[in-house]
Amino acid sequence: MATMTSASPRNVLSLEQLARMSFEQLARVYEGGSLPQALSVLNGNPQGRMLAVRFLDRGPIAAALRRVAGDRRFVWEGKSFSSRGNRSGSGINRVHLAGRHKLFPFTTRAGKSAWDGHDTIILDYDHPDNPLVIRRIHDEIREVSPGLFLGPAMWKTQTHPRTILWFALDATTA
């Protein structure tokens, strides 16, 4: 199993390697990630993958979730991005619900992570067009290997966002 923890050239990761990692391993990889020079590296339609769900990242349930998440018919396909300058932009999720749809828009900005306080890309869903449940989501991503982004999907609470799962975006396929 991979134990690489940074995006340095000698530790190049793939989406498949990330998909085999535990919740804790993904946290360490994320902590070693970085903010890209420009958000334009995400422009296009990066392939997405749900990686590990809190408390369900080991054993038979985890194996089943990984198989389902890796299937091309999985409900979430990824995100589409459009940058506005080096530190902000917008995007939308690509989902399969009785066909392909673009749902749940977000804005992107460089900022401080709710996970560890370091620089990250924040995906802000707090838009009037989104249902209230979607507006409570806090996503962030960092580049952990060239063109490969990892992030926690969090649920906003009254005190601090709680991490629900880890996901990845492969911008090399956009």
Disulfide bonds with the S-S distance in Angstrom:
none
